[in-house]
Amino acid sequence: MSTTWYECKVKYRKTNDTGVQKITTEPYLVDALSYTEAETRINEEMSAYISEEFKITNIKVANYAEIHPFENADRWFKSKVSLLAYDEESGKERKSNMYLLVQANDVKEAFDNTTSVMKGTMGDYTIPAISESPIMDVFPYFSGEEGELEQLEKFNALKGSKPETSEGAEIVDHMEFDTAIVG
């Protein structure tokens, strides 16, 4: 069974680094079977991060074929991959596009990560476009069945690992915000 990803836009009050509160809308991805389940899941996931009120402003099906978290990466990139196939009947080459969401620190690393994901592909492919995605976080669905717990832990460990700077210092994760109200 293939995974259906829903992009959910969440509007909430966020406190920035200087302590100023600002209303912001950010997109998140959840794995769900329906719009109703996507709404329920994003409510559950966001309740863990946001103690104040938040509003789900939009839910739509995302067109990602696969999601790939990578260690020490903090941003998500949308990679367009064109699979090349030879049509025997017409004698022409045809392309079919798919989109991958790949975690990386920059476009070059996103290209390298996309290439490593596609290594096992038997057919020819090209990567015509990679762009930074506005997606803030990804919440996959795991039923809790045996074997899936290990998969969930691995996904969250990869997704949550922090990139290291050249000095070895940790980069601050901007999703961890202070919920105190500034008066």
N, C-alpha and C positions, 0 to 999 in steps of 0.2 A: 504494500500500500504506500503510495507516495505521500509526502508531507505537504500540507497546505500551510503556507505562511501568511499571516495577516499583519498588515502594517496598521498600527493603532497610534493615532495622534492624541497626546495627553497634554492638557493645558493646566498649569499650576503656577503657584508663586514660588520663585526660586531666589535664594539669597546668594549674591555673587561674592567674590573674594573681598570686596571692600565693605561688605555688610549691607549693601543696598538691595532691597527686594524688588523683583521685577516679574511680571507675569510673562511666562514663556510657554510655547507649544513645541513639544519634541516628539518625534516618531520613534516607536519601539516595534519590534517584531515578536509575535507569539505564534507558536505552532498550535493549531486548533482544527476541529472538524467542521465548525460552523461559525457564523458571525456572532451568534449568541455565546458560544463557548469562548470565542476570542475576547468578547467583552468581559465575561466572567474572569477569565485568566488574567487579563491586563489589570483589572481591578484588584485581584489578589496580589499580583506581582508588585504593582505600584504602591499598594498599602504598606508594604515592607520598607519602601524607600521614602515615602512622603507621608508625614504625619498630619499635614493640613489637608484642606479640601483640594480635590483635583477633578477635572472633567475630561471625559473622553469625547473629543470633538469629531473624530472620523475613524472609520474602520474600513479597510479595503484589502482585497486579496493582493499580495505582493507577487511579483513575477520571478522570484528567485528559484532556480532549480535546486541549488544546494547552498548550504551555509557552512563555512569553514573557519573556525577560530584558530588562531595561532598564538604560540607563547610569546610573551614580551611585546605584545602589540596592543595599541589602545584605540585605534580607529577602524571603521568598517569601510571597505571599498567595493563598489559594484563593478565586476569584471564581465564584459561582454565577450563571449566565446562563440566563434563561428565554426561549426562542425562542417567539414567538406565531405560530400558524398558524390559518387559518380552514378548517374542514372543510366542504367543499361539500355532502357528502351529509347530514350531520346538521344543518348550519347553525349549528354551535357553534364557539367559539374554543377551541383546545387549546394547552397548553404542553408543551414538551419542554425538559428541563433539561440543561445541560452544565456542566462545571467547567473553569476555566482556572487555571493556575498562573502568577501574574504577579509579577514582581520590582518592589519599591517600598520606600520608607522608612517609610511609614505608611498607614493605611487610606484616607485621602483621596487620596493619590497612587496607591494601588492602584486606586481607583475611576476616577480620571482615566486611568490606563494601560489599564484594562479597556475604557473607553469608546473610547480611541484604537485599540485592537485591533479593536473591533467596528464601527469607522467604515464599512468597506466592505460591511457586511451589508445585504442587500436587504430582508429582512423586519424586522418589529418585534421588539423584545426588551426585557426588563427585567433589572436586576441586583438581585435580592432579598437577596443576602447576600455579604459579603466578610469573611473572617476570616484572621488570621495563621496560616500553616502552620508546623508544626514542622520541615519539610524544611530540612536544612542546606545541601545542594548538589545540583546536577543534572548528570548525566553523559550527554549525548546520544551516540548512535552515529553514527560517520562511517566509511564504508568505505575512504576514502582515494582514491576515484575523483576524476578531474579535476572541478573545480567544487565538490566537497564540502570540499576543504581551505580554500578561501576562506570557505565557510559555517561551518566549525568555528572558524576564526580570529575571525570576526565574533561568533559565539555566545559564545566564551570571553572576548573583549574586552568585550562588553556585560556578561556575567555577572560578570567580575572587576573591573570599574571600581569604584572606591571612591567613596562619597558624600562630598560636600564639606560642611563646616559653614559657618555664616554668616561665620566669620572667614577662610574659605578653607583651614583646616587639614584634613588628612586624618583620617578616622575609622579607628581601628585595626580590622583584620579579625581577629575572634576565632577564626577557623578556623586561623590560623597559630599553632601552639602549640609550646612548647619540649618536646622529648622527653627531656631529661636527667632522670635519676632522682634525686629528692630523698631523702637518707638520713636 
